Amino acid sequence: MKQPLAPGPWQAWVRDRQRQTLPVFPGYREAAVLVALTGEADPAILLTVRSAELPTHQGQISFAGGG
């Protein structure tokens, strides 16, 4: 079983950050991105490559998930 990642400076930054309210842009829908980090000593961001079978944005690099 993999050991949990030891606390690091990035975890303190996430814990202590202040929430910011962004202005509302009429005509645009609200959205958010959850960034997946790997559980390694030197974390990396998890990205995916969009399928060539999709109707738009084929083969582009993207964050995992979506709506």
LODO-763332 format. One record per residue: residue in three letters; x, y, z of N, C-alpha, C in turn. Coordinates in Angstrom, 2 decimals, padded with zeros to 5 digits. Each point is the difference from the previous one (the first is absolute). Layout:
[site 'ALA'; [X; Y; Z]; [X; Y; Z]; [X; Y; Z]]
...
***
This chain:
[site 'MET'; [000.83; -001.19; 000.00]; [-000.83; 001.19; 000.00]; [000.87; 001.25; 000.00]]
[site 'LYS'; [-000.36; 000.95; -000.83]; [000.78; 001.23; -000.13]; [-000.21; 000.89; 001.22]]
[site 'GLN'; [001.09; 000.58; 000.48]; [-000.07; 000.89; 001.16]; [-000.61; 001.34; -000.41]]
[site 'PRO'; [-000.78; 000.64; 000.89]; [-000.55; 001.32; -000.32]; [001.12; 001.01; -000.22]]
[site 'LEU'; [-000.28; 000.97; -000.83]; [000.96; 001.05; -000.30]; [000.25; 000.84; 001.25]]
[site 'ALA'; [001.27; 000.21; 000.32]; [000.35; 000.82; 001.17]; [-000.44; 001.44; -000.24]]
[site 'PRO'; [-000.43; 000.69; 001.07]; [-000.40; 001.40; -000.17]; [001.14; 000.81; -000.61]]
[site 'GLY'; [-000.34; 000.87; -000.88]; [001.00; 000.85; -000.65]; [-000.52; 001.42; -000.12]]
[site 'PRO'; [000.83; 000.91; -000.50]; [-000.40; 001.40; -000.09]; [-001.24; 000.22; -000.86]]
[site 'TRP'; [-000.19; -000.82; -001.02]; [-001.18; 000.19; -000.86]; [-001.28; -000.33; 000.75]]
[site 'GLN'; [000.05; -000.96; 000.94]; [-001.19; -000.34; 000.77]; [-000.39; 001.14; 000.94]]
[site 'ALA'; [000.98; 000.66; 000.59]; [-000.28; 001.15; 000.86]; [-000.61; 001.13; -000.84]]
[site 'TRP'; [000.50; 000.19; -001.21]; [-000.55; 001.03; -000.88]; [-001.47; -000.28; -000.31]]
[site 'VAL'; [-000.33; -001.24; -000.32]; [-001.38; -000.36; -000.30]; [-000.88; 000.20; 001.23]]
[site 'ARG'; [000.47; -000.45; 001.15]; [-000.78; 000.10; 001.23]; [-000.25; 001.45; 000.40]]
[site 'ASP'; [000.99; 000.86; -000.15]; [-000.06; 001.37; 000.51]; [-000.49; 001.04; -001.00]]
[site 'ARG'; [-000.24; -000.40; -001.22]; [-000.38; 001.00; -001.02]; [-001.38; 000.58; 000.29]]
[site 'GLN'; [-000.19; 001.22; -000.44]; [-001.27; 000.68; 000.18]; [-000.84; -000.15; -001.26]]
[site 'ARG'; [-001.27; -000.30; 000.16]; [-000.92; -000.12; -001.12]; [-000.20; 001.37; -000.64]]
[site 'GLN'; [-000.07; 000.02; -001.32]; [-000.22; 001.25; -000.73]; [-001.27; -000.13; -000.82]]
[site 'THR'; [-000.82; 001.04; 000.05]; [-001.19; 000.04; -000.82]; [000.33; 000.72; -001.30]]
[site 'LEU'; [-000.28; -000.65; -001.11]; [000.27; 000.60; -001.30]; [-001.25; 000.71; -000.50]]
[site 'PRO'; [000.18; 001.01; -000.85]; [-001.17; 000.69; -000.53]; [-000.82; -000.93; -000.89]]
[site 'VAL'; [-001.30; 000.25; -000.08]; [-000.89; -000.77; -000.85]; [000.04; 000.60; -001.40]]
[site 'PHE'; [000.14; -000.86; -001.00]; [000.02; 000.45; -001.38]; [-001.31; -000.39; -000.66]]
[site 'PRO'; [-000.88; 000.96; -000.27]; [-001.29; -000.33; -000.63]; [000.20; -000.76; -001.31]]
[site 'GLY'; [-000.82; -001.01; -000.22]; [000.08; -000.78; -001.23]; [000.95; -001.18; 000.07]]
[site 'TYR'; [000.76; -000.13; 001.09]; [000.93; -001.12; 000.17]; [-000.51; -000.89; 001.14]]
[site 'ARG'; [000.19; -001.30; -000.13]; [-000.40; -000.90; 001.09]; [001.14; -000.11; 001.01]]
[site 'GLU'; [-000.37; -000.26; 001.24]; [001.00; -000.20; 001.04]; [000.69; -001.33; -000.23]]
[site 'ALA'; [001.28; -000.08; 000.32]; [000.75; -001.23; -000.18]; [001.12; -000.07; 001.04]]
[site 'ALA'; [000.52; -001.18; 000.18]; [001.11; -000.20; 000.92]; [000.86; -001.15; -000.51]]
[site 'VAL'; [001.23; -000.04; 000.45]; [000.93; -001.08; -000.36]; [000.58; -000.58; 001.27]]
[site 'LEU'; [-000.09; -001.31; 000.13]; [000.65; -000.70; 001.09]; [001.29; -000.57; -000.56]]
[site 'VAL'; [001.13; 000.46; 000.52]; [001.31; -000.44; -000.50]; [000.46; -001.20; 000.80]]
[site 'ALA'; [000.18; -001.13; -000.68]; [000.45; -001.22; 000.66]; [001.53; -000.01; 000.09]]
[site 'LEU'; [000.51; -000.20; 001.22]; [001.44; -000.09; 000.22]; [000.37; -001.44; 000.32]]
[site 'THR'; [001.15; -000.44; -000.49]; [000.48; -001.34; 000.33]; [000.52; 000.01; 001.44]]
[site 'GLY'; [000.01; -001.16; 000.64]; [000.42; -000.11; 001.39]; [001.46; -000.32; 000.17]]
[site 'GLU'; [000.84; 000.60; -000.79]; [001.45; -000.25; 000.07]; [000.68; 001.09; 000.82]]
[site 'ALA'; [001.25; -000.22; 000.36]; [000.76; 001.00; 000.75]; [000.10; 001.31; -000.79]]
[site 'ASP'; [000.06; -000.09; -001.32]; [000.01; 001.18; -000.87]; [-001.28; -000.08; -000.83]]
[site 'PRO'; [-001.14; 000.53; 000.51]; [-001.29; -000.17; -000.66]; [-000.02; 000.53; -001.43]]
[site 'ALA'; [-000.80; -000.64; -000.83]; [-000.21; 000.42; -001.38]; [-001.50; 000.15; -000.23]]
[site 'ILE'; [-000.38; 000.75; -001.02]; [-001.41; 000.19; -000.34]; [-000.42; -001.09; -000.97]]
[site 'LEU'; [-001.16; -000.59; 000.23]; [-000.53; -001.05; -000.86]; [-000.77; 000.64; -001.16]]
[site 'LEU'; [000.43; -000.26; -001.23]; [-000.65; 000.51; -001.20]; [-000.39; -001.18; -000.89]]
[site 'THR'; [-000.93; 000.22; -000.91]; [-000.41; -001.03; -000.94]; [000.12; 000.54; -001.42]]
[site 'VAL'; [-000.04; -000.90; -000.97]; [-000.04; 000.38; -001.42]; [-001.40; -000.35; -000.50]]
[site 'ARG'; [-000.68; 000.98; -000.57]; [-001.37; -000.22; -000.47]; [000.01; -000.94; -001.21]]
[site 'SER'; [-000.99; -000.85; -000.06]; [-000.11; -001.00; -001.06]; [-000.15; 000.63; -001.38]]
[site 'ALA'; [000.51; -000.66; -001.01]; [-000.17; 000.44; -001.39]; [-001.43; -000.21; -000.47]]
[site 'GLU'; [-000.80; -000.76; 000.77]; [-001.39; -000.30; -000.37]; [-000.98; 001.08; 000.44]]
[site 'LEU'; [000.44; 000.96; 000.79]; [-000.91; 001.03; 000.52]; [-000.36; 001.00; -001.09]]
[site 'PRO'; [-001.19; 000.63; 000.10]; [-000.43; 000.94; -001.03]; [000.79; 001.31; -000.01]]
[site 'THR'; [000.56; 000.40; 001.16]; [000.79; 001.24; 000.07]; [001.26; -000.22; 000.83]]
[site 'HIS'; [000.98; 000.80; -000.24]; [001.26; 000.03; 000.77]; [000.72; -001.35; 000.01]]
[site 'GLN'; [-000.06; -000.73; -001.10]; [000.64; -001.31; -000.10]; [001.51; 000.11; 000.24]]
[site 'GLY'; [000.52; -000.93; 000.79]; [001.44; -000.10; 000.22]; [000.61; 001.06; 000.89]]
[site 'GLN'; [-000.80; 000.90; 000.54]; [000.54; 001.04; 000.84]; [000.31; -000.51; 001.41]]
[site 'ILE'; [000.96; 000.63; 000.65]; [000.33; -000.30; 001.39]; [-001.06; 000.67; 000.87]]
[site 'SER'; [-000.47; -000.71; 001.05]; [-001.06; 000.57; 000.84]; [000.12; -000.52; 001.42]]
[site 'PHE'; [-000.69; 000.68; 000.91]; [-000.13; -000.49; 001.36]; [-000.94; -001.20; -000.03]]
[site 'ALA'; [000.19; -000.93; 000.92]; [-000.87; -001.16; 000.08]; [-001.41; 000.43; 000.42]]
[site 'GLY'; [-001.00; -000.72; -000.46]; [-001.38; 000.29; 000.37]; [-000.68; 000.89; -001.02]]
[site 'GLY'; [-000.98; 000.71; 000.44]; [-000.71; 000.92; -000.88]; [-001.49; -000.17; 000.14]]
[site 'GLY'; [-000.72; 000.91; -000.57]; [-001.43; -000.04; 000.20]; [-000.74; 000.07; -001.28]]
***
